[in-house]
Amino acid sequence: MNELALRTISAALLLLLAAFWFFWLPERAYTLSTAVLGALAAWEGARFLRLSAPWAIGLAAGACAGLGPERAWISAALAALALGLAGMRARADFGALFAASWIAAAAAEACAVLIAWHPAPEGRMLLIGAALAVWVADIAAYLIGRRFGRHRLCPAISPGKSWEGLVAALIASASVGAAWWHAQGLAWGAALGVGLAVVGIVGDLAISAAKRLAGVKDSGHWIPGHGGLLDRVDALLVALPVLWVWRG
Protein backbone atom coordinates (compact mmCIF):
# COMPACT_ATOMS: atom_id res chain seq x y z
CA MET A 1 0.00 0.00 0.00
CA ASN A 2 1.44 3.39 -0.97
CA GLU A 3 1.83 6.25 1.50
CA LEU A 4 -1.11 8.32 0.19
CA ALA A 5 -3.53 5.38 0.43
CA LEU A 6 -2.35 4.59 3.97
CA ARG A 7 -2.71 8.21 5.04
CA THR A 8 -6.19 8.39 3.50
CA ILE A 9 -7.46 5.25 5.25
CA SER A 10 -6.01 6.34 8.59
CA ALA A 11 -7.48 9.83 8.20
CA ALA A 12 -10.94 8.41 7.44
CA LEU A 13 -10.85 6.23 10.56
CA LEU A 14 -9.61 9.13 12.67
CA LEU A 15 -12.41 11.31 11.33
CA LEU A 16 -15.01 8.74 12.43
CA LEU A 17 -13.47 8.54 15.90
CA ALA A 18 -13.30 12.33 16.15
CA ALA A 19 -16.96 12.65 15.13
CA PHE A 20 -18.02 10.17 17.82
CA TRP A 21 -15.88 11.94 20.43
CA PHE A 22 -17.12 15.43 19.54
CA PHE A 23 -20.81 14.83 18.82
CA TRP A 24 -21.94 11.79 20.79
CA LEU A 25 -19.95 11.48 23.99
CA PRO A 26 -21.70 12.74 27.14
CA GLU A 27 -20.23 16.04 28.33
CA ARG A 28 -18.35 14.57 31.29
CA ALA A 29 -16.85 11.82 29.16
CA TYR A 30 -15.92 14.41 26.53
CA THR A 31 -14.20 16.60 29.12
CA LEU A 32 -12.25 13.69 30.61
CA SER A 33 -11.22 12.29 27.22
CA THR A 34 -10.11 15.75 26.05
CA ALA A 35 -7.90 16.12 29.11
CA VAL A 36 -6.47 12.67 28.37
CA LEU A 37 -5.67 13.76 24.81
CA GLY A 38 -3.85 16.79 26.19
CA ALA A 39 -1.90 14.53 28.52
CA LEU A 40 -0.96 12.21 25.64
CA ALA A 41 0.21 15.11 23.47
CA ALA A 42 2.39 16.52 26.25
CA TRP A 43 3.72 13.04 27.05
CA GLU A 44 4.65 12.49 23.41
CA GLY A 45 6.57 15.75 23.33
CA ALA A 46 8.46 15.10 26.55
CA ARG A 47 9.20 11.52 25.48
CA PHE A 48 10.68 12.25 22.05
CA LEU A 49 12.65 15.14 23.58
CA ARG A 50 14.03 12.58 26.05
CA LEU A 51 13.08 14.35 29.27
CA SER A 52 12.93 12.37 32.49
CA ALA A 53 9.46 11.24 33.63
CA PRO A 54 7.51 12.28 30.52
CA TRP A 55 4.41 10.69 32.05
CA ALA A 56 4.49 13.26 34.88
CA ILE A 57 4.61 16.15 32.41
CA GLY A 58 1.73 14.56 30.50
CA LEU A 59 -0.39 14.17 33.63
CA ALA A 60 0.32 17.78 34.61
CA ALA A 61 -0.77 19.07 31.21
CA GLY A 62 -3.94 16.98 31.27
CA ALA A 63 -4.83 18.23 34.74
CA CYS A 64 -4.12 21.86 33.79
CA ALA A 65 -6.53 21.59 30.85
CA GLY A 66 -9.34 21.54 33.41
CA LEU A 67 -8.34 24.92 34.83
CA GLY A 68 -9.85 26.86 31.93
CA PRO A 69 -8.20 28.74 29.04
CA GLU A 70 -7.18 31.69 31.24
CA ARG A 71 -4.89 29.58 33.45
CA ALA A 72 -4.19 26.32 31.62
CA TRP A 73 -1.20 27.37 29.54
CA ILE A 74 0.84 29.07 32.24
CA SER A 75 0.08 26.36 34.79
CA ALA A 76 1.12 23.60 32.38
CA ALA A 77 4.27 25.46 31.32
CA LEU A 78 5.40 26.02 34.90
CA ALA A 79 4.60 22.42 35.87
CA ALA A 80 6.54 21.06 32.89
CA LEU A 81 9.51 23.32 33.66
CA ALA A 82 9.54 22.27 37.31
CA LEU A 83 9.21 18.57 36.53
CA GLY A 84 11.78 18.79 33.75
CA LEU A 85 14.30 20.62 35.93
CA ALA A 86 13.78 18.16 38.78
CA GLY A 87 14.73 15.26 36.53
CA MET A 88 17.59 16.92 34.69
CA ARG A 89 21.05 15.48 34.63
CA ALA A 90 24.27 17.49 34.86
CA ARG A 91 24.46 18.02 31.11
CA ALA A 92 20.93 19.22 30.68
CA ASP A 93 19.52 20.21 27.34
CA PHE A 94 17.62 23.39 28.07
CA GLY A 95 16.43 23.60 24.47
CA ALA A 96 14.61 20.29 24.92
CA LEU A 97 13.19 21.47 28.26
CA PHE A 98 11.88 24.68 26.70
CA ALA A 99 10.36 22.77 23.76
CA ALA A 100 8.67 20.22 26.03
CA SER A 101 7.31 22.99 28.26
CA TRP A 102 5.91 24.84 25.24
CA ILE A 103 4.27 21.66 23.94
CA ALA A 104 2.74 20.95 27.37
CA ALA A 105 1.43 24.53 27.61
CA ALA A 106 -0.01 24.47 24.08
CA ALA A 107 -1.62 21.06 24.60
CA ALA A 108 -3.21 22.12 27.89
CA GLU A 109 -4.45 25.42 26.45
CA ALA A 110 -5.89 23.89 23.27
CA CYS A 111 -7.71 21.23 25.30
CA ALA A 112 -8.97 23.88 27.73
CA VAL A 113 -10.50 25.73 24.77
CA LEU A 114 -12.06 22.49 23.50
CA ILE A 115 -13.59 21.89 26.92
CA ALA A 116 -14.75 25.49 27.47
CA TRP A 117 -16.45 25.95 24.10
CA HIS A 118 -17.95 22.51 23.61
CA PRO A 119 -21.19 22.87 25.65
CA ALA A 120 -22.53 25.87 23.67
CA PRO A 121 -23.71 25.57 20.03
CA GLU A 122 -21.81 28.73 19.06
CA GLY A 123 -18.65 27.31 20.60
CA ARG A 124 -19.06 24.04 18.76
CA MET A 125 -19.44 25.88 15.47
CA LEU A 126 -16.21 27.79 16.13
CA LEU A 127 -14.34 24.60 16.98
CA ILE A 128 -15.59 22.78 13.90
CA GLY A 129 -14.80 25.73 11.64
CA ALA A 130 -11.30 26.03 13.06
CA ALA A 131 -10.62 22.31 12.62
CA LEU A 132 -11.92 22.38 9.04
CA ALA A 133 -9.85 25.42 8.09
CA VAL A 134 -6.67 23.95 9.57
CA TRP A 135 -7.08 20.41 8.29
CA VAL A 136 -8.20 21.39 4.78
CA ALA A 137 -5.17 23.69 4.60
CA ASP A 138 -2.94 20.81 5.68
CA ILE A 139 -4.41 18.46 3.07
CA ALA A 140 -4.11 21.06 0.29
CA ALA A 141 -0.52 21.84 1.23
CA TYR A 142 0.38 18.14 1.24
CA LEU A 143 -1.28 17.28 -2.08
CA ILE A 144 -0.21 20.36 -4.04
CA GLY A 145 3.21 20.49 -2.45
CA ARG A 146 3.83 16.84 -3.24
CA ARG A 147 2.79 17.27 -6.87
CA PHE A 148 3.99 20.77 -7.74
CA GLY A 149 6.29 21.83 -4.89
CA ARG A 150 9.59 23.17 -6.20
CA HIS A 151 10.52 25.95 -3.80
CA ARG A 152 11.20 24.92 -0.20
CA LEU A 153 9.40 26.94 2.47
CA CYS A 154 11.65 26.18 5.44
CA PRO A 155 14.17 23.48 4.50
CA ALA A 156 16.14 23.71 7.74
CA ILE A 157 13.08 22.73 9.79
CA SER A 158 10.65 20.94 7.48
CA PRO A 159 12.12 20.03 4.06
CA GLY A 160 8.80 18.68 2.78
CA LYS A 161 6.97 22.02 2.93
CA SER A 162 6.93 24.26 -0.12
CA TRP A 163 5.76 27.73 -1.08
CA GLU A 164 3.43 26.15 -3.63
CA GLY A 165 1.87 24.10 -0.84
CA LEU A 166 1.54 27.21 1.31
CA VAL A 167 -0.35 29.07 -1.42
CA ALA A 168 -2.68 26.08 -1.85
CA ALA A 169 -3.22 25.95 1.92
CA LEU A 170 -4.16 29.63 2.10
CA ILE A 171 -6.57 29.37 -0.83
CA ALA A 172 -8.20 26.26 0.63
CA SER A 173 -8.54 27.73 4.12
CA ALA A 174 -9.94 30.98 2.73
CA SER A 175 -12.58 29.00 0.82
CA VAL A 176 -13.51 26.98 3.91
CA GLY A 177 -13.67 30.10 6.08
CA ALA A 178 -15.84 31.99 3.60
CA ALA A 179 -18.23 29.05 3.33
CA TRP A 180 -18.39 28.26 7.06
CA TRP A 181 -18.74 31.83 8.34
CA HIS A 182 -20.66 33.24 5.35
CA ALA A 183 -23.27 34.75 7.66
CA GLN A 184 -20.62 37.15 8.97
CA GLY A 185 -19.54 38.04 5.43
CA LEU A 186 -17.47 36.22 2.84
CA ALA A 187 -14.41 38.45 3.28
CA TRP A 188 -14.59 38.12 7.08
CA GLY A 189 -14.84 34.34 6.88
CA ALA A 190 -12.05 34.08 4.31
CA ALA A 191 -9.77 36.25 6.44
CA LEU A 192 -10.45 34.13 9.52
CA GLY A 193 -9.78 30.96 7.55
CA VAL A 194 -6.45 32.32 6.29
CA GLY A 195 -5.49 33.49 9.77
CA LEU A 196 -6.17 30.06 11.23
CA ALA A 197 -4.15 28.42 8.47
CA VAL A 198 -1.19 30.74 9.07
CA VAL A 199 -1.05 30.17 12.83
CA GLY A 200 -1.62 26.47 12.20
CA ILE A 201 1.43 26.39 9.94
CA VAL A 202 3.39 28.13 12.70
CA GLY A 203 2.34 25.36 15.08
CA ASP A 204 3.30 22.72 12.54
CA LEU A 205 6.75 24.27 12.08
CA ALA A 206 7.23 24.64 15.84
CA ILE A 207 6.63 20.92 16.40
CA SER A 208 8.86 20.14 13.41
CA ALA A 209 11.62 22.24 14.98
CA ALA A 210 11.23 20.32 18.25
CA LYS A 211 11.45 17.01 16.40
CA ARG A 212 14.49 18.24 14.49
CA LEU A 213 16.08 19.20 17.82
CA ALA A 214 15.45 15.67 19.11
CA GLY A 215 16.57 14.02 15.87
CA VAL A 216 13.26 12.25 15.20
CA LYS A 217 10.97 12.28 12.17
CA ASP A 218 7.64 11.65 13.91
CA SER A 219 6.38 12.24 17.44
CA GLY A 220 5.14 8.64 17.57
CA HIS A 221 4.28 5.65 15.42
CA TRP A 222 0.80 4.57 16.46
CA ILE A 223 -1.18 6.29 13.64
CA PRO A 224 -0.30 4.55 10.34
CA GLY A 225 0.83 7.05 7.73
CA HIS A 226 0.70 9.97 10.15
CA GLY A 227 3.01 9.20 13.06
CA GLY A 228 1.85 10.22 16.52
CA LEU A 229 -0.85 12.39 18.04
CA LEU A 230 1.26 15.55 17.85
CA ASP A 231 1.89 14.94 14.16
CA ARG A 232 -1.86 15.09 13.60
CA VAL A 233 -2.86 17.98 15.89
CA ASP A 234 0.24 20.21 15.84
CA ALA A 235 -1.51 23.00 13.93
CA LEU A 236 -4.51 23.04 16.29
CA LEU A 237 -2.24 23.43 19.32
CA VAL A 238 -1.59 27.01 18.18
CA ALA A 239 -4.76 27.74 16.19
CA LEU A 240 -7.22 27.10 19.03
CA PRO A 241 -5.45 29.27 21.65
CA VAL A 242 -5.06 32.09 19.11
CA LEU A 243 -8.75 31.81 18.23
CA TRP A 244 -9.61 32.00 21.94
CA VAL A 245 -7.58 35.20 22.34
CA TRP A 246 -9.10 36.67 19.18
CA ARG A 247 -12.62 36.01 20.45
CA GLY A 248 -11.72 37.82 23.66
N, C-alpha and C positions, 0 to 999 in steps of 0.2 A: 504494500500500500504506500503510495507516495505521500509526501509531507502535507500537501494541500488537502488531500482526502482525509487524512488522519486529523488534521486541525478542524476540518469541517464537521466531522462526526463528533469529535469531542465538544466542539462549541455548541452543537445542537443538543447534546445531552446536558451540558451545563446550563443552557437556556431553559430547558424543562425543569431542572432542579431549582434554578433561580426563580422561575415563575411560581413554583409550589411554595418556596420559602417566602416570597414577597406577598403573594395574594391569598394563600390558603392557611398558613400557619396561624394559630391563635396568637394574640398580641404578646402574651408572656413568653411563649415559645419563640416567637420572632425576636424579641429583645434578647433572650438568653443566647440564641443561636448566632445573632449578630455580634454579641460580645465575644463568643467563641471564635468567630471568624477574625475579629480583630486580634485576639490572642494568637491565633495561628499565623497571621501575617507578621506580627511582631516576632514571634518565635522563629519563623523562617529567616527573617532578616538577621537576627542575632546569631542564628545557627550558621548561615553561610559566611557571616563575617567572623566566625570562630570566637565569639565571646563566651566566657564561662557562664554556665547556668542559663542558657537561652530560654528554658522553660519558665524561669522566674520572670524574665523580662516580658515574655508572652502573657503570663498570668496578670502581671501588673497592667499591661496595656488593655487587656480584656476587662479588667475591673474598672479602669479609668474611663472606659467607654460609657459606663453607667452614670458618670458624674455630670453629663450634659456637655454640649458643645463649648460652653464658656470656660470650662475647667479641664476638659479631658486632655487636651494636647499638652498643656504645661505640666499637668500631673504625671502623665505617661512619660514625658521627656525627662523630668526630674527623677522619676522612679528608675527608668532605664539607665540614666547616668550613674545613679547611686549603686544600683546592682552591678553595672558593668565595672565601675571603679573598685567595688568590693572584691570582685573576682579577678582583677587584673594581676598579671605577673610583672616582674621587674621591667621587662622590655615590652611595655604596653604599646599597643597601636591605637593612638588616640583618634586617628582617622576612622578606624573601624568602630570605635565607641561612639563617635559623633554620628556616623551613618546609622548605626543601630538605634540610637536614641531618636534620630529624626524619623526613622521608619516606625518606631513604636508610637511616637507622638502623632504621626499622620494616620496610622491605622486606628488609634483610639479616637481621634477627632472625626475621621470619616464615619466610623461606626456610631459615634455619638450623634452625628447628623442623621444617619439612617434611622436610629432609634427615635430621635426627637420628632422627625417629620412624618414618620410612618402612620401614626394614628389618624391624621387629618387628610381628607381627600386632596386638598390643595398641596399638601406636603408630598403626598404620593405622586401627584402629577409632576412636581418638580424633580423628584428622584428619578422617575422613569425617563423624563425628558433629558436629564443630565446623563444618565446611563446610555440612552440611545445616541446622543450627540457624540459622546466619547468613544463608544464602541464602533459606531459606523465610521467615524474618523479613522480609527485604528484599522478597520477592515479595508477601507479605501486606500490608506497609506501602504498597507501590506501588498494588496493586489496590484496597484498601479506602480508602486516602487519596485516590486519584483519583476514586472513586465517591462517598464519603461525607465526605471531609475538609472541615471547615469552620473548624477552629481551628488556626491556624498554630503549629507547634512551635518553630521558630527562624527567623523570617522574615528576620532580618538576615544569616543565613548560608546557609540553604537554604529558600527560600520554598515549595518544593513539599512539604515534610514537614509532617505534621499530627499532632495528638494522637490523632485517630481511627486514623491509620495506625500510630502507636506502639503503641496498645492491641492492634491486630490483630497486629502483629509479636511482641509479648510472648506473646500467646495461642498463636500459631503455633509459636514457638520452644519454649515450654513443652511443647506437645504432641509436638513432634519429640524433645525431650530425654527426656521420659517414655517414649516408645516406644523410643528408641535405647538408653538406659541403664536399661531396666526391671529388669535383673538386680540393679542396685544399689539399686533402690527407685524407685517412681514419683515421689515427692516430690523425691528427690535428683536424678533425671534432669531433672525439670521445672525445678528451681532452676538447674541447670547450663545448661540451654537458655536460660532467661531471662537469666542472667548473660552468656552469650556474645552474646546479642542486644543487650544494653545496651552492652557494650564495643564491639561491632561498630558500633552507631549512633554512639558516640563517635568511632570511626575514620572513619566516613562524614562526620560533621560537621567533623572536623579537616581532611580533604582538601577538603571544600567551602569551608572558611574559607581554605585556601591558594589555591584557585581564585578565590575572591572577591578575595583580595589581589592576584592577578595579573590580574584582570579577564577571566577566561575562563570559559566554561560547562563545557567538558569538558577532561579531561587530554590527549585525543587524538581522532582521528577514524577510526581504522582498524577499529573494531568497530561495524558498522551498528546503530543504535538504542541503543547503549550508550556510545559515546565511545571512550576509551582503556583501557589495561590497569588503570590506577589507579581508573578509574570502576567497574570490575568487581570489584576485589579490595580496595577501601579498607577495608571492614569487617574482613576477615581480617588485615590488617596489624596491627591492635590485638588482635583476638580470639586469634590463635595465640600471640603472646608472653605474653598474660595467662594463657592456659591452661597454658603451660609453667611459669610462676611458680607457679600454683595447684597443679600436680602436684608441684612441689618437685624 
